Amino acid sequence: MALDPLKTSDEIKKAYIQYLTTTFRFQDEDLNGELKELLNSSEKLIKGPIIEAIPPFETGRSLKDLIQEGILKEVGKGDSPRGKKPLLIDINSDHQYVFGVEISRKGQIILCNLIGTVLEREQFFPDPSQGPGSIAKQLSNEISRLCHLFNLEPNKVAGIGIGTPGFLFKAGPLINQSPFFGWNGINAVQVFESSFSYPVLVENVAKASALAEKMYGYGKQFEDFFYIIFTCTIKNRSCCKYLSVLLSYLFHARIIFFFPSFMSSPSQMSFKNLPYIHTGRNAKRI
């Protein structure tokens, strides 16, 4: 039923005036009459109705549409004390698949389903002497090989997430200061998007790793943490200890160091007395 703005505004005005004339009633009836007349005639009491035309909200696909497309699936019926039992719905994990790529000294390519289950993990060692275009082509060939290995048609790949080295500036979007690869002023999004027919999301590798740890890894048990990637073996234990103390003091939080799986054991890097988590392996220490 459509709302009549004029009628509704008039009803609100009458109700408000009735509230004022009954709550603040005078003993003198003449004064009551003057007050009521003044309230009814005054435009300062109520202004409007004011109508604002706004476009309708964009509607997405319904649950029925998502089930028909295969993105969601029915998994059964729920319990109900009375009436119709609710329909239980879950993500169809095998509807599509995604690739995650880490571009670093010892990178990796991961294939997983829509709920994050890892189906394949392979090492990816890009040559730093090659330019980003050559590395993107090499990466495209590796992903095509994995698609063939798992019989994945192009429409079964939802997208590719790529973690790149260096500082990634969204405004650019340029990669600056990547010492190991020597990349500077590289438009990473354009380079990688042009190499694939799938949707591509490019992010700084440390940020992407931290988000992954928070959502799927050991990071789920912490409200806040720092994810710090060391690209080489660290011999100076005091430097890391001071870093931990400084961050703890500045942010009033316990600092947990996350070490990527390709690194040496933290215990071999003079971290025996520091809280750490070695991601990708069973070994961990808090």
VOGU-3710 file (C-alpha; in Angstrom, 3 decimals, decimal comma):
1> maldplktsd> 0,000/0,000/0,000  1,454/3,350/-1,088  2,039/6,050/1,511  0,141/9,324/1,010  2,656/11,979/2,143  0,080/14,798/2,394  -2,391/12,789/4,438  0,327/11,339/6,657  1,852/14,762/7,302  -1,547/16,193/8,243
11> eikkayiqyl> -2,223/13,316/10,669  1,173/13,790/12,347  0,479/17,533/12,705  -2,957/16,958/14,282  -1,563/14,359/16,705  1,274/16,660/17,777  -1,049/19,633/18,313  -3,394/17,468/20,385  -0,426/16,376/22,496  0,618/20,016/23,105
21> tttfrfqded> -2,891/21,309/23,918  -3,614/18,505/26,389  -0,210/18,351/28,065  0,139/22,119/28,511  -3,511/22,963/29,109  -4,523/26,286/30,723  -7,331/26,712/33,221  -8,584/29,612/31,135  -10,531/28,162/28,159  -10,035/31,348/26,145
31> lngelkelln> -6,273/30,895/26,378  -6,642/27,253/25,360  -8,604/28,288/22,296  -6,033/30,926/21,330  -3,194/28,410/21,752  -4,935/25,841/19,586  -5,696/28,440/16,906  -2,107/29,666/16,969  -0,700/26,153/16,652  -2,993/25,324/13,736
41> sseklikgpi> -2,188/28,514/11,857  1,565/28,707/12,531  3,901/27,464/9,792  6,811/27,501/12,235  5,519/24,473/14,086  5,543/22,083/11,164  7,119/22,477/7,757  6,357/20,146/4,946  5,769/17,620/3,786  9,226/17,637/2,236
51> ieaippfetg> 9,534/15,028/-0,495  12,931/13,815/-1,655  13,088/11,803/-4,838  15,756/9,090/-4,685  16,458/6,287/-7,140  15,450/2,773/-6,067  18,068/0,528/-4,527  19,698/-1,887/-6,914  18,449/-5,370/-6,195  20,722/-8,374/-6,482
61> rslkdliqeg> 19,982/-11,961/-7,271  17,606/-13,815/-5,004  18,425/-17,026/-3,158  16,349/-18,898/-5,717  18,440/-17,417/-8,532  21,697/-18,349/-6,774  20,481/-21,925/-6,268  19,465/-22,213/-9,916  22,884/-20,917/-10,985  24,590/-23,503/-8,784
71> ilkevgkgds> 26,347/-21,028/-6,499  24,235/-22,165/-3,539  22,764/-25,574/-2,842  20,032/-27,028/-0,654  21,422/-29,258/2,095  18,247/-30,235/3,930  15,460/-29,005/6,161  15,830/-27,368/9,552  13,812/-27,985/12,711  10,727/-25,902/13,397
81> prgkkpllid> 8,290/-26,195/16,341  5,404/-25,283/14,061  4,712/-24,412/10,483  6,902/-24,995/7,469  10,438/-26,223/8,123  13,169/-23,801/7,019  15,296/-24,680/4,033  19,008/-25,110/4,823  21,318/-23,578/2,227  25,086/-23,757/1,868
91> insdhqyvfg> 27,727/-22,635/-0,620  28,297/-25,043/-3,472  32,052/-25,261/-3,004  32,651/-26,925/-6,374  30,649/-24,449/-8,429  33,805/-22,499/-9,259  37,436/-22,363/-8,231  39,962/-19,611/-7,501  43,726/-19,324/-7,849  45,930/-17,589/-5,319
101> veisrkgqii> 49,413/-16,557/-6,410  52,347/-15,354/-4,333  55,052/-13,617/-6,352  58,207/-13,600/-4,262  61,644/-15,203/-4,081  59,969/-18,539/-3,359  56,396/-17,993/-4,402  53,545/-20,418/-4,825  50,373/-21,062/-6,798  47,341/-22,367/-4,905
111> lcnligtvle> 44,100/-23,732/-6,310  41,125/-23,813/-3,944  37,358/-24,060/-4,043  34,831/-21,449/-2,959  35,099/-22,321/0,738  38,887/-22,084/0,815  39,791/-25,784/0,691  43,217/-26,105/-0,929  43,150/-28,588/-3,807  46,638/-28,031/-5,172
121> reqffpdpsq> 49,726/-26,133/-4,046  52,798/-25,709/-6,218  55,973/-23,701/-5,840  56,472/-20,819/-8,220  60,009/-19,467/-8,640  59,927/-16,424/-10,912  63,230/-15,178/-12,290  63,905/-11,647/-10,916  65,862/-10,802/-14,069  62,698/-11,125/-16,139
131> gpgsiakqls> 60,319/-8,222/-16,448  56,769/-8,326/-15,019  55,349/-9,102/-18,455  57,456/-12,250/-18,794  56,577/-13,362/-15,271  52,882/-12,791/-15,992  53,189/-14,943/-19,130  54,964/-17,678/-17,162  52,233/-17,515/-14,532  49,529/-17,722/-17,199
141> neisrlchlf> 51,104/-20,887/-18,606  51,273/-22,490/-15,158  47,620/-21,732/-14,415  46,561/-23,042/-17,823  48,446/-26,268/-17,065  46,671/-26,636/-13,708  43,295/-25,987/-15,338  44,036/-28,765/-17,836  45,209/-31,056/-15,023  41,937/-30,594/-13,084
151> nlepnkvagi> 39,717/-30,399/-16,189  38,607/-26,866/-15,383  36,782/-25,045/-18,148  37,243/-21,239/-18,294  33,796/-20,661/-16,771  34,793/-22,725/-13,721  37,500/-20,232/-12,686  36,000/-17,415/-10,622  39,180/-15,359/-10,558  42,834/-15,032/-9,611
161> gigtpgflfk> 44,273/-13,236/-6,589  47,901/-12,150/-6,980  50,176/-10,987/-4,185  52,972/-8,842/-5,570  56,207/-7,591/-3,992  56,871/-3,950/-3,250  54,546/-1,158/-2,186  51,341/-1,194/-4,206  49,643/2,162/-4,521  45,937/1,966/-5,350
171> agplinqspf> 45,853/5,473/-6,791  48,444/4,493/-9,400  48,098/1,573/-9,295  51,886/1,303/-9,371  54,409/-0,954/-7,684  57,275/1,047/-6,225  60,354/-0,001/-4,310  60,604/-3,722/-4,998  64,327/-4,309/-4,364  64,422/-8,057/-5,112
181> fgwnginavq> 62,668/-7,810/-8,489  63,879/-4,321/-9,287  60,357/-3,205/-10,139  59,651/0,477/-9,903  56,716/2,389/-11,367  55,113/-0,821/-12,654  51,369/-0,855/-13,299  50,820/-4,300/-11,805  47,072/-4,379/-12,368  47,400/-3,668/-16,076
191> vfessfsypv> 50,241/-6,165/-16,535  48,443/-9,085/-14,909  44,903/-8,303/-16,035  45,989/-8,310/-19,670  47,495/-11,786/-19,241  44,314/-13,557/-18,136  40,755/-13,898/-19,313  39,598/-14,240/-15,690  38,945/-11,489/-13,133  42,245/-10,539/-11,464
201> lvenvakasa> 42,775/-8,906/-8,059  46,272/-7,582/-7,364  47,413/-6,767/-3,824  50,627/-6,339/-1,873  51,839/-9,812/-0,884  52,233/-8,973/2,821  48,732/-7,505/3,052  47,226/-10,441/1,177  49,054/-12,909/3,451  47,903/-11,093/6,592
211> laekmygygk> 44,278/-11,142/5,441  44,545/-14,848/4,620  45,966/-15,604/8,071  43,177/-13,606/9,702  40,411/-15,345/7,757  41,702/-18,897/7,422  44,905/-19,374/9,444  46,240/-18,998/12,975  45,302/-15,336/12,934  41,651/-16,203/13,584
221> qfedffyiif> 42,448/-16,635/17,278  43,812/-13,083/17,624  41,810/-9,878/17,622  44,809/-7,868/16,410  48,212/-8,885/15,163  51,077/-7,746/12,937  52,118/-9,780/9,928  55,779/-9,136/9,138  57,539/-10,749/6,191  61,310/-11,146/6,321
231> tctiknrscc> 62,777/-11,874/2,903  66,125/-13,041/4,213  67,575/-14,792/7,243  67,845/-12,505/10,249  70,895/-12,889/12,449  70,336/-9,915/14,731  67,963/-11,120/17,421  68,100/-7,798/19,302  66,664/-5,951/16,295  63,561/-8,154/16,251
241> kylsvllsyl> 63,212/-8,040/20,015  63,289/-4,235/19,993  60,764/-4,217/17,149  58,406/-6,417/19,160  58,735/-4,233/22,261  58,256/-1,015/20,259  55,120/-2,223/18,498  53,686/-3,545/21,760  54,307/-0,187/23,445  52,837/1,883/20,597
251> fhariifffp> 49,713/-0,202/20,073  49,251/-1,773/23,519  48,914/-5,210/21,977  50,805/-8,465/22,116  52,929/-8,893/19,012  52,928/-12,232/17,221  55,413/-12,736/14,389  54,112/-14,713/11,400  56,764/-16,420/9,287  55,965/-17,637/5,747
261> sfmsspsqms> 56,450/-21,351/5,224  59,458/-20,957/2,909  61,634/-19,414/5,630  64,014/-21,201/7,948  62,744/-22,284/11,329  62,311/-19,217/13,579  64,145/-21,081/16,346  67,194/-21,108/14,063  66,916/-17,357/13,576  67,438/-16,385/17,249
271> fknlpyihtg> 63,689/-16,084/17,918  63,655/-18,626/20,730  62,346/-16,113/23,270  59,945/-14,246/20,982  56,318/-15,144/20,262  56,002/-16,435/16,729  53,846/-18,536/14,421  55,438/-20,351/11,525  52,688/-20,369/8,893  52,299/-23,250/6,503
281> rnakri> 53,907/-25,779/8,836  52,807/-27,708/11,893  55,444/-26,042/14,089  54,257/-23,047/16,017  55,160/-21,266/19,204  53,166/-18,622/21,097
//
